[in-house]
């Protein structure tokens, strides 16, 4: 029995659908990998920023302590 042209069209449409789904899955997996890479890169930068903020915080704390000592000493003189 011979195949009709409609059967051929149906097979082509089915193959196209499978290819489309496969490409969608591959694209989703690549996006997930990129998201993970970006997350790792940003977490590394946040560690650096956190370290810098800690350093700035300690410097500000030291300067604040110095100012408090000087204000206290000025109060004692008056």
PyMOL Python script that loads the backbone (N, CA, C, O; Angstrom):
from pymol import cmd

cmd.read_pdbstr("""\
ATOM      1  N   UNK A   1       0.842  -1.172   0.000  1.00  0.00           N
ATOM      2  CA  UNK A   1       0.000   0.000   0.000  1.00  0.00           C
ATOM      3  C   UNK A   1       0.894   1.243   0.000  1.00  0.00           C
ATOM      4  O   UNK A   1       1.866   1.309   0.752  1.00  0.00           O
ATOM      5  N   UNK A   2       0.578   2.186  -0.807  1.00  0.00           N
ATOM      6  CA  UNK A   2       1.392   3.384  -0.983  1.00  0.00           C
ATOM      7  C   UNK A   2       1.065   4.415   0.085  1.00  0.00           C
ATOM      8  O   UNK A   2      -0.063   4.513   0.569  1.00  0.00           O
ATOM      9  N   UNK A   3       2.085   5.172   0.431  1.00  0.00           N
ATOM     10  CA  UNK A   3       1.885   6.238   1.435  1.00  0.00           C
ATOM     11  C   UNK A   3       1.287   7.460   0.737  1.00  0.00           C
ATOM     12  O   UNK A   3       1.624   7.778  -0.404  1.00  0.00           O
ATOM     13  N   UNK A   4       0.414   8.116   1.442  1.00  0.00           N
ATOM     14  CA  UNK A   4      -0.186   9.317   0.861  1.00  0.00           C
ATOM     15  C   UNK A   4       0.691  10.523   1.189  1.00  0.00           C
ATOM     16  O   UNK A   4       1.483  10.463   2.130  1.00  0.00           O
ATOM     17  N   UNK A   5       0.570  11.597   0.448  1.00  0.00           N
ATOM     18  CA  UNK A   5       1.346  12.807   0.737  1.00  0.00           C
ATOM     19  C   UNK A   5       1.032  13.383   2.118  1.00  0.00           C
ATOM     20  O   UNK A   5       1.877  14.031   2.733  1.00  0.00           O
ATOM     21  N   UNK A   6      -0.169  13.145   2.591  1.00  0.00           N
ATOM     22  CA  UNK A   6      -0.545  13.641   3.922  1.00  0.00           C
ATOM     23  C   UNK A   6       0.276  12.928   4.992  1.00  0.00           C
ATOM     24  O   UNK A   6       0.666  13.547   5.982  1.00  0.00           O
ATOM     25  N   UNK A   7       0.543  11.642   4.809  1.00  0.00           N
ATOM     26  CA  UNK A   7       1.374  10.899   5.756  1.00  0.00           C
ATOM     27  C   UNK A   7       2.797  11.465   5.784  1.00  0.00           C
ATOM     28  O   UNK A   7       3.415  11.576   6.843  1.00  0.00           O
ATOM     29  N   UNK A   8       3.304  11.820   4.594  1.00  0.00           N
ATOM     30  CA  UNK A   8       4.647  12.404   4.528  1.00  0.00           C
ATOM     31  C   UNK A   8       4.690  13.762   5.254  1.00  0.00           C
ATOM     32  O   UNK A   8       5.640  14.053   5.980  1.00  0.00           O
ATOM     33  N   UNK A   9       3.669  14.571   5.051  1.00  0.00           N
ATOM     34  CA  UNK A   9       3.600  15.877   5.712  1.00  0.00           C
ATOM     35  C   UNK A   9       3.503  15.689   7.223  1.00  0.00           C
ATOM     36  O   UNK A   9       4.142  16.417   7.983  1.00  0.00           O
ATOM     37  N   UNK A  10       2.715  14.726   7.655  1.00  0.00           N
ATOM     38  CA  UNK A  10       2.569  14.465   9.090  1.00  0.00           C
ATOM     39  C   UNK A  10       3.907  14.043   9.699  1.00  0.00           C
ATOM     40  O   UNK A  10       4.248  14.461  10.806  1.00  0.00           O
ATOM     41  N   UNK A  11       4.656  13.221   8.982  1.00  0.00           N
ATOM     42  CA  UNK A  11       5.966  12.793   9.477  1.00  0.00           C
ATOM     43  C   UNK A  11       6.937  13.973   9.573  1.00  0.00           C
ATOM     44  O   UNK A  11       7.703  14.076  10.531  1.00  0.00           O
ATOM     45  N   UNK A  12       6.898  14.856   8.581  1.00  0.00           N
ATOM     46  CA  UNK A  12       7.780  16.021   8.597  1.00  0.00           C
ATOM     47  C   UNK A  12       7.417  16.942   9.761  1.00  0.00           C
ATOM     48  O   UNK A  12       8.300  17.455  10.448  1.00  0.00           O
ATOM     49  N   UNK A  13       6.132  17.149   9.978  1.00  0.00           N
ATOM     50  CA  UNK A  13       5.684  18.005  11.092  1.00  0.00           C
ATOM     51  C   UNK A  13       6.083  17.378  12.421  1.00  0.00           C
ATOM     52  O   UNK A  13       6.512  18.086  13.332  1.00  0.00           O
ATOM     53  N   UNK A  14       5.949  16.071  12.545  1.00  0.00           N
ATOM     54  CA  UNK A  14       6.324  15.385  13.782  1.00  0.00           C
ATOM     55  C   UNK A  14       7.828  15.519  14.030  1.00  0.00           C
ATOM     56  O   UNK A  14       8.253  15.798  15.151  1.00  0.00           O
ATOM     57  N   UNK A  15       8.623  15.319  12.989  1.00  0.00           N
ATOM     58  CA  UNK A  15      10.077  15.471  13.117  1.00  0.00           C
ATOM     59  C   UNK A  15      10.444  16.900  13.508  1.00  0.00           C
ATOM     60  O   UNK A  15      11.321  17.112  14.345  1.00  0.00           O
ATOM     61  N   UNK A  16       9.775  17.874  12.905  1.00  0.00           N
ATOM     62  CA  UNK A  16      10.047  19.274  13.238  1.00  0.00           C
ATOM     63  C   UNK A  16       9.707  19.558  14.700  1.00  0.00           C
ATOM     64  O   UNK A  16      10.421  20.297  15.378  1.00  0.00           O
ATOM     65  N   UNK A  17       8.622  18.972  15.176  1.00  0.00           N
ATOM     66  CA  UNK A  17       8.238  19.165  16.577  1.00  0.00           C
ATOM     67  C   UNK A  17       9.290  18.552  17.505  1.00  0.00           C
ATOM     68  O   UNK A  17       9.660  19.162  18.508  1.00  0.00           O
ATOM     69  N   UNK A  18       9.767  17.362  17.181  1.00  0.00           N
ATOM     70  CA  UNK A  18      10.797  16.730  18.004  1.00  0.00           C
ATOM     71  C   UNK A  18      12.081  17.558  18.028  1.00  0.00           C
ATOM     72  O   UNK A  18      12.704  17.722  19.077  1.00  0.00           O
ATOM     73  N   UNK A  19      12.468  18.075  16.867  1.00  0.00           N
ATOM     74  CA  UNK A  19      13.676  18.900  16.791  1.00  0.00           C
ATOM     75  C   UNK A  19      13.495  20.168  17.609  1.00  0.00           C
ATOM     76  O   UNK A  19      14.412  20.589  18.313  1.00  0.00           O
ATOM     77  N   UNK A  20      12.324  20.777  17.521  1.00  0.00           N
ATOM     78  CA  UNK A  20      12.055  22.007  18.276  1.00  0.00           C
ATOM     79  C   UNK A  20      12.126  21.760  19.777  1.00  0.00           C
ATOM     80  O   UNK A  20      12.712  22.554  20.511  1.00  0.00           O
ATOM     81  N   UNK A  21      11.542  20.682  20.226  1.00  0.00           N
ATOM     82  CA  UNK A  21      11.583  20.355  21.659  1.00  0.00           C
ATOM     83  C   UNK A  21      13.019  20.072  22.085  1.00  0.00           C
ATOM     84  O   UNK A  21      13.453  20.520  23.147  1.00  0.00           O
ATOM     85  N   UNK A  22      13.750  19.337  21.268  1.00  0.00           N
ATOM     86  CA  UNK A  22      15.144  19.032  21.595  1.00  0.00           C
ATOM     87  C   UNK A  22      15.986  20.290  21.693  1.00  0.00           C
ATOM     88  O   UNK A  22      16.784  20.433  22.619  1.00  0.00           O
ATOM     89  N   UNK A  23      15.818  21.208  20.743  1.00  0.00           N
ATOM     90  CA  UNK A  23      16.566  22.468  20.787  1.00  0.00           C
ATOM     91  C   UNK A  23      16.168  23.295  22.002  1.00  0.00           C
ATOM     92  O   UNK A  23      17.013  23.959  22.604  1.00  0.00           O
ATOM     93  N   UNK A  24      14.892  23.261  22.367  1.00  0.00           N
ATOM     94  CA  UNK A  24      14.439  23.972  23.563  1.00  0.00           C
ATOM     95  C   UNK A  24      15.079  23.421  24.825  1.00  0.00           C
ATOM     96  O   UNK A  24      15.472  24.182  25.708  1.00  0.00           O
ATOM     97  N   UNK A  25      15.185  22.104  24.913  1.00  0.00           N
ATOM     98  CA  UNK A  25      15.815  21.471  26.078  1.00  0.00           C
ATOM     99  C   UNK A  25      17.293  21.840  26.149  1.00  0.00           C
ATOM    100  O   UNK A  25      17.807  22.158  27.221  1.00  0.00           O
ATOM    101  N   UNK A  26      17.967  21.798  25.016  1.00  0.00           N
ATOM    102  CA  UNK A  26      19.391  22.167  24.990  1.00  0.00           C
ATOM    103  C   UNK A  26      19.576  23.621  25.400  1.00  0.00           C
ATOM    104  O   UNK A  26      20.474  23.939  26.180  1.00  0.00           O
ATOM    105  N   UNK A  27      18.726  24.511  24.876  1.00  0.00           N
ATOM    106  CA  UNK A  27      18.820  25.935  25.232  1.00  0.00           C
ATOM    107  C   UNK A  27      18.587  26.131  26.721  1.00  0.00           C
ATOM    108  O   UNK A  27      19.290  26.921  27.350  1.00  0.00           O
ATOM    109  N   UNK A  28      17.620  25.433  27.299  1.00  0.00           N
ATOM    110  CA  UNK A  28      17.342  25.545  28.730  1.00  0.00           C
ATOM    111  C   UNK A  28      18.539  25.068  29.553  1.00  0.00           C
ATOM    112  O   UNK A  28      18.900  25.701  30.545  1.00  0.00           O
ATOM    113  N   UNK A  29      19.145  23.971  29.152  1.00  0.00           N
ATOM    114  CA  UNK A  29      20.304  23.464  29.880  1.00  0.00           C
ATOM    115  C   UNK A  29      21.469  24.445  29.807  1.00  0.00           C
ATOM    116  O   UNK A  29      22.170  24.641  30.799  1.00  0.00           O
ATOM    117  N   UNK A  30      21.683  25.058  28.660  1.00  0.00           N
ATOM    118  CA  UNK A  30      22.762  26.044  28.521  1.00  0.00           C
ATOM    119  C   UNK A  30      22.493  27.263  29.400  1.00  0.00           C
ATOM    120  O   UNK A  30      23.413  27.809  30.009  1.00  0.00           O
ATOM    121  N   UNK A  31      21.233  27.685  29.466  1.00  0.00           N
ATOM    122  CA  UNK A  31      20.877  28.810  30.336  1.00  0.00           C
ATOM    123  C   UNK A  31      21.131  28.480  31.803  1.00  0.00           C
ATOM    124  O   UNK A  31      21.604  29.329  32.558  1.00  0.00           O
ATOM    125  N   UNK A  32      20.822  27.264  32.204  1.00  0.00           N
ATOM    126  CA  UNK A  32      21.065  26.863  33.585  1.00  0.00           C
ATOM    127  C   UNK A  32      22.552  26.866  33.911  1.00  0.00           C
ATOM    128  O   UNK A  32      22.954  27.287  34.996  1.00  0.00           O
ATOM    129  N   UNK A  33      23.367  26.397  32.974  1.00  0.00           N
ATOM    130  CA  UNK A  33      24.817  26.403  33.188  1.00  0.00           C
ATOM    131  C   UNK A  33      25.317  27.831  33.306  1.00  0.00           C
ATOM    132  O   UNK A  33      26.123  28.136  34.184  1.00  0.00           O
ATOM    133  N   UNK A  34      24.842  28.716  32.420  1.00  0.00           N
ATOM    134  CA  UNK A  34      25.258  30.121  32.468  1.00  0.00           C
ATOM    135  C   UNK A  34      24.828  30.774  33.774  1.00  0.00           C
ATOM    136  O   UNK A  34      25.572  31.571  34.346  1.00  0.00           O
ATOM    137  N   UNK A  35      23.625  30.440  34.248  1.00  0.00           N
ATOM    138  CA  UNK A  35      23.135  30.984  35.514  1.00  0.00           C
ATOM    139  C   UNK A  35      24.038  30.544  36.662  1.00  0.00           C
ATOM    140  O   UNK A  35      24.387  31.345  37.529  1.00  0.00           O
ATOM    141  N   UNK A  36      24.408  29.278  36.660  1.00  0.00           N
ATOM    142  CA  UNK A  36      25.290  28.777  37.717  1.00  0.00           C
ATOM    143  C   UNK A  36      26.662  29.456  37.657  1.00  0.00           C
ATOM    144  O   UNK A  36      27.227  29.812  38.691  1.00  0.00           O
ATOM    145  N   UNK A  37      27.191  29.633  36.450  1.00  0.00           N
ATOM    146  CA  UNK A  37      28.495  30.304  36.304  1.00  0.00           C
ATOM    147  C   UNK A  37      28.413  31.742  36.794  1.00  0.00           C
ATOM    148  O   UNK A  37      29.320  32.224  37.473  1.00  0.00           O
ATOM    149  N   UNK A  38      27.337  32.422  36.455  1.00  0.00           N
ATOM    150  CA  UNK A  38      27.162  33.805  36.886  1.00  0.00           C
ATOM    151  C   UNK A  38      27.023  33.872  38.402  1.00  0.00           C
ATOM    152  O   UNK A  38      27.578  34.767  39.040  1.00  0.00           O
ATOM    153  N   UNK A  39      26.289  32.937  38.973  1.00  0.00           N
ATOM    154  CA  UNK A  39      26.148  32.901  40.428  1.00  0.00           C
ATOM    155  C   UNK A  39      27.484  32.706  41.124  1.00  0.00           C
ATOM    156  O   UNK A  39      27.763  33.346  42.138  1.00  0.00           O
ATOM    157  N   UNK A  40      28.305  31.826  40.582  1.00  0.00           N
ATOM    158  CA  UNK A  40      29.629  31.597  41.173  1.00  0.00           C
ATOM    159  C   UNK A  40      30.504  32.838  41.037  1.00  0.00           C
ATOM    160  O   UNK A  40      31.228  33.200  41.964  1.00  0.00           O
ATOM    161  N   UNK A  41      30.433  33.483  39.884  1.00  0.00           N
ATOM    162  CA  UNK A  41      31.239  34.693  39.669  1.00  0.00           C
ATOM    163  C   UNK A  41      30.800  35.804  40.617  1.00  0.00           C
ATOM    164  O   UNK A  41      31.635  36.507  41.187  1.00  0.00           O
ATOM    165  N   UNK A  42      29.504  35.958  40.781  1.00  0.00           N
ATOM    166  CA  UNK A  42      29.006  37.013  41.659  1.00  0.00           C
ATOM    167  C   UNK A  42      29.292  36.714  43.123  1.00  0.00           C
ATOM    168  O   UNK A  42      29.548  37.631  43.903  1.00  0.00           O
ATOM    169  N   UNK A  43      29.251  35.437  43.505  1.00  0.00           N
ATOM    170  CA  UNK A  43      29.550  35.113  44.898  1.00  0.00           C
ATOM    171  C   UNK A  43      31.019  35.381  45.199  1.00  0.00           C
ATOM    172  O   UNK A  43      31.357  35.795  46.308  1.00  0.00           O
ATOM    173  N   UNK A  44      31.887  35.150  44.230  1.00  0.00           N
ATOM    174  CA  UNK A  44      33.304  35.474  44.416  1.00  0.00           C
ATOM    175  C   UNK A  44      33.510  36.961  44.574  1.00  0.00           C
ATOM    176  O   UNK A  44      34.321  37.400  45.389  1.00  0.00           O
ATOM    177  N   UNK A  45      32.780  37.738  43.800  1.00  0.00           N
ATOM    178  CA  UNK A  45      32.894  39.191  43.913  1.00  0.00           C
ATOM    179  C   UNK A  45      32.298  39.681  45.214  1.00  0.00           C
ATOM    180  O   UNK A  45      32.807  40.633  45.805  1.00  0.00           O
ATOM    181  N   UNK A  46      31.222  39.049  45.675  1.00  0.00           N
ATOM    182  CA  UNK A  46      30.621  39.493  46.931  1.00  0.00           C
ATOM    183  C   UNK A  46      31.560  39.229  48.101  1.00  0.00           C
ATOM    184  O   UNK A  46      31.565  39.981  49.076  1.00  0.00           O
ATOM    185  N   UNK A  47      32.362  38.154  48.010  1.00  0.00           N
ATOM    186  CA  UNK A  47      33.361  37.908  49.044  1.00  0.00           C
ATOM    187  C   UNK A  47      34.398  39.026  49.054  1.00  0.00           C
ATOM    188  O   UNK A  47      34.809  39.487  50.119  1.00  0.00           O
ATOM    189  N   UNK A  48      34.819  39.459  47.875  1.00  0.00           N
ATOM    190  CA  UNK A  48      35.787  40.552  47.790  1.00  0.00           C
ATOM    191  C   UNK A  48      35.186  41.845  48.307  1.00  0.00           C
ATOM    192  O   UNK A  48      35.837  42.586  49.043  1.00  0.00           O
ATOM    193  N   UNK A  49      33.944  42.120  47.924  1.00  0.00           N
ATOM    194  CA  UNK A  49      33.274  43.336  48.386  1.00  0.00           C
ATOM    195  C   UNK A  49      33.067  43.263  49.892  1.00  0.00           C
ATOM    196  O   UNK A  49      33.237  44.262  50.591  1.00  0.00           O
ATOM    197  N   UNK A  50      32.703  42.098  50.390  1.00  0.00           N
ATOM    198  CA  UNK A  50      32.522  41.935  51.832  1.00  0.00           C
ATOM    199  C   UNK A  50      33.813  42.179  52.585  1.00  0.00           C
ATOM    200  O   UNK A  50      33.806  42.799  53.649  1.00  0.00           O
ATOM    201  N   UNK A  51      34.924  41.696  52.041  1.00  0.00           N
ATOM    202  CA  UNK A  51      36.224  41.932  52.670  1.00  0.00           C
ATOM    203  C   UNK A  51      36.579  43.400  52.664  1.00  0.00           C
ATOM    204  O   UNK A  51      37.092  43.919  53.655  1.00  0.00           O
ATOM    205  N   UNK A  52      36.314  44.079  51.560  1.00  0.00           N
ATOM    206  CA  UNK A  52      36.601  45.505  51.465  1.00  0.00           C
ATOM    207  C   UNK A  52      35.718  46.290  52.437  1.00  0.00           C
ATOM    208  O   UNK A  52      36.179  47.231  53.084  1.00  0.00           O
ATOM    209  N   UNK A  53      34.463  45.901  52.532  1.00  0.00           N
ATOM    210  CA  UNK A  53      33.568  46.585  53.470  1.00  0.00           C
ATOM    211  C   UNK A  53      34.001  46.352  54.915  1.00  0.00           C
ATOM    212  O   UNK A  53      33.906  47.250  55.751  1.00  0.00           O
ATOM    213  N   UNK A  54      34.470  45.161  55.196  1.00  0.00           N
ATOM    214  CA  UNK A  54      34.973  44.886  56.541  1.00  0.00           C
ATOM    215  C   UNK A  54      36.177  45.759  56.859  1.00  0.00           C
ATOM    216  O   UNK A  54      36.287  46.280  57.969  1.00  0.00           O
ATOM    217  N   UNK A  55      37.074  45.924  55.905  1.00  0.00           N
ATOM    218  CA  UNK A  55      38.245  46.769  56.091  1.00  0.00           C
ATOM    219  C   UNK A  55      37.835  48.218  56.305  1.00  0.00           C
ATOM    220  O   UNK A  55      38.343  48.886  57.206  1.00  0.00           O
ATOM    221  N   UNK A  56      36.912  48.703  55.475  1.00  0.00           N
ATOM    222  CA  UNK A  56      36.431  50.081  55.624  1.00  0.00           C
ATOM    223  C   UNK A  56      35.750  50.245  56.979  1.00  0.00           C
ATOM    224  O   UNK A  56      35.940  51.256  57.656  1.00  0.00           O
ATOM    225  N   UNK A  57      34.962  49.259  57.371  1.00  0.00           N
ATOM    226  CA  UNK A  57      34.284  49.321  58.666  1.00  0.00           C
ATOM    227  C   UNK A  57      35.260  49.403  59.827  1.00  0.00           C
ATOM    228  O   UNK A  57      35.048  50.165  60.770  1.00  0.00           O
ATOM    229  N   UNK A  58      36.326  48.624  59.758  1.00  0.00           N
ATOM    230  CA  UNK A  58      37.308  48.663  60.844  1.00  0.00           C
ATOM    231  C   UNK A  58      38.048  49.999  60.863  1.00  0.00           C
ATOM    232  O   UNK A  58      38.344  50.527  61.935  1.00  0.00           O
ATOM    233  N   UNK A  59      38.349  50.549  59.679  1.00  0.00           N
ATOM    234  CA  UNK A  59      39.004  51.861  59.626  1.00  0.00           C
ATOM    235  C   UNK A  59      38.091  52.945  60.187  1.00  0.00           C
ATOM    236  O   UNK A  59      38.538  53.807  60.944  1.00  0.00           O
ATOM    237  N   UNK A  60      36.834  52.904  59.822  1.00  0.00           N
ATOM    238  CA  UNK A  60      35.882  53.887  60.349  1.00  0.00           C
ATOM    239  C   UNK A  60      35.753  53.726  61.859  1.00  0.00           C
ATOM    240  O   UNK A  60      35.682  54.714  62.590  1.00  0.00           O
ATOM    241  N   UNK A  61      35.722  52.491  62.320  1.00  0.00           N
ATOM    242  CA  UNK A  61      35.644  52.249  63.756  1.00  0.00           C
ATOM    243  C   UNK A  61      36.839  52.822  64.505  1.00  0.00           C
ATOM    244  O   UNK A  61      36.685  53.424  65.568  1.00  0.00           O
ATOM    245  N   UNK A  62      38.024  52.632  63.947  1.00  0.00           N
ATOM    246  CA  UNK A  62      39.235  53.179  64.568  1.00  0.00           C
ATOM    247  C   UNK A  62      39.184  54.702  64.615  1.00  0.00           C
ATOM    248  O   UNK A  62      39.517  55.307  65.634  1.00  0.00           O
ATOM    249  N   UNK A  63      38.769  55.320  63.514  1.00  0.00           N
ATOM    250  CA  UNK A  63      38.694  56.791  63.471  1.00  0.00           C
ATOM    251  C   UNK A  63      37.634  57.305  64.428  1.00  0.00           C
ATOM    252  O   UNK A  63      37.830  58.334  65.075  1.00  0.00           O
ATOM    253  N   UNK A  64      36.521  56.605  64.528  1.00  0.00           N
ATOM    254  CA  UNK A  64      35.474  57.011  65.455  1.00  0.00           C
ATOM    255  C   UNK A  64      35.968  56.926  66.894  1.00  0.00           C
ATOM    256  O   UNK A  64      35.675  57.808  67.702  1.00  0.00           O
ATOM    257  N   UNK A  65      36.700  55.896  67.213  1.00  0.00           N
ATOM    258  CA  UNK A  65      37.254  55.752  68.556  1.00  0.00           C
ATOM    259  C   UNK A  65      38.214  56.905  68.849  1.00  0.00           C
ATOM    260  O   UNK A  65      38.200  57.457  69.950  1.00  0.00           O
ATOM    261  N   UNK A  66      39.047  57.272  67.874  1.00  0.00           N
ATOM    262  CA  UNK A  66      39.979  58.380  68.034  1.00  0.00           C
ATOM    263  C   UNK A  66      39.223  59.689  68.276  1.00  0.00           C
ATOM    264  O   UNK A  66      39.606  60.475  69.143  1.00  0.00           O
ATOM    265  N   UNK A  67      38.152  59.925  67.510  1.00  0.00           N
ATOM    266  CA  UNK A  67      37.354  61.137  67.683  1.00  0.00           C
ATOM    267  C   UNK A  67      36.723  61.149  69.078  1.00  0.00           C
ATOM    268  O   UNK A  67      36.720  62.182  69.747  1.00  0.00           O
ATOM    269  N   UNK A  68      36.193  60.016  69.515  1.00  0.00           N
ATOM    270  CA  UNK A  68      35.585  59.944  70.845  1.00  0.00           C
ATOM    271  C   UNK A  68      36.614  60.243  71.939  1.00  0.00           C
ATOM    272  O   UNK A  68      36.309  60.935  72.911  1.00  0.00           O
ATOM    273  N   UNK A  69      37.824  59.722  71.778  1.00  0.00           N
ATOM    274  CA  UNK A  69      38.870  59.997  72.764  1.00  0.00           C
ATOM    275  C   UNK A  69      39.211  61.485  72.807  1.00  0.00           C
ATOM    276  O   UNK A  69      39.397  62.058  73.880  1.00  0.00           O
ATOM    277  N   UNK A  70      39.291  62.098  71.635  1.00  0.00           N
ATOM    278  CA  UNK A  70      39.621  63.519  71.588  1.00  0.00           C
ATOM    279  C   UNK A  70      38.496  64.371  72.161  1.00  0.00           C
ATOM    280  O   UNK A  70      38.755  65.350  72.861  1.00  0.00           O
ATOM    281  N   UNK A  71      37.257  64.009  71.872  1.00  0.00           N
ATOM    282  CA  UNK A  71      36.115  64.747  72.428  1.00  0.00           C
ATOM    283  C   UNK A  71      36.095  64.576  73.942  1.00  0.00           C
ATOM    284  O   UNK A  71      35.834  65.535  74.668  1.00  0.00           O
ATOM    285  N   UNK A  72      36.360  63.396  74.413  1.00  0.00           N
ATOM    286  CA  UNK A  72      36.393  63.138  75.849  1.00  0.00           C
ATOM    287  C   UNK A  72      37.509  63.955  76.524  1.00  0.00           C
ATOM    288  O   UNK A  72      37.312  64.531  77.594  1.00  0.00           O
ATOM    289  N   UNK A  73      38.664  63.989  75.885  1.00  0.00           N
ATOM    290  CA  UNK A  73      39.777  64.758  76.418  1.00  0.00           C
ATOM    291  C   UNK A  73      39.463  66.257  76.422  1.00  0.00           C
ATOM    292  O   UNK A  73      39.840  66.964  77.356  1.00  0.00           O
ATOM    293  N   UNK A  74      38.778  66.743  75.389  1.00  0.00           N
ATOM    294  CA  UNK A  74      38.394  68.160  75.344  1.00  0.00           C
ATOM    295  C   UNK A  74      37.375  68.475  76.425  1.00  0.00           C
ATOM    296  O   UNK A  74      37.425  69.564  76.998  1.00  0.00           O
ATOM    297  N   UNK A  75      36.458  67.575  76.727  1.00  0.00           N
ATOM    298  CA  UNK A  75      35.469  67.777  77.798  1.00  0.00           C
ATOM    299  C   UNK A  75      36.172  67.829  79.159  1.00  0.00           C
ATOM    300  O   UNK A  75      35.835  68.639  80.022  1.00  0.00           O
ATOM    301  N   UNK A  76      37.148  66.949  79.320  1.00  0.00           N
ATOM    302  CA  UNK A  76      37.852  66.912  80.600  1.00  0.00           C
ATOM    303  C   UNK A  76      38.616  68.225  80.855  1.00  0.00           C
ATOM    304  O   UNK A  76      38.767  68.629  82.008  1.00  0.00           O
ATOM    305  N   UNK A  77      39.085  68.872  79.825  1.00  0.00           N
ATOM    306  CA  UNK A  77      39.837  70.114  79.970  1.00  0.00           C
ATOM    307  C   UNK A  77      38.943  71.281  80.359  1.00  0.00           C
ATOM    308  O   UNK A  77      39.407  72.241  80.973  1.00  0.00           O
ATOM    309  N   UNK A  78      37.689  71.208  80.012  1.00  0.00           N
ATOM    310  CA  UNK A  78      36.803  72.354  80.315  1.00  0.00           C
ATOM    311  C   UNK A  78      36.142  72.245  81.634  1.00  0.00           C
ATOM    312  O   UNK A  78      35.376  73.131  82.016  1.00  0.00           O
TER     313      UNK A  78
END
""", "prot")
cmd.dss("prot")
cmd.show_as("cartoon", "prot")
cmd.util.cbc("prot")
cmd.orient("prot")
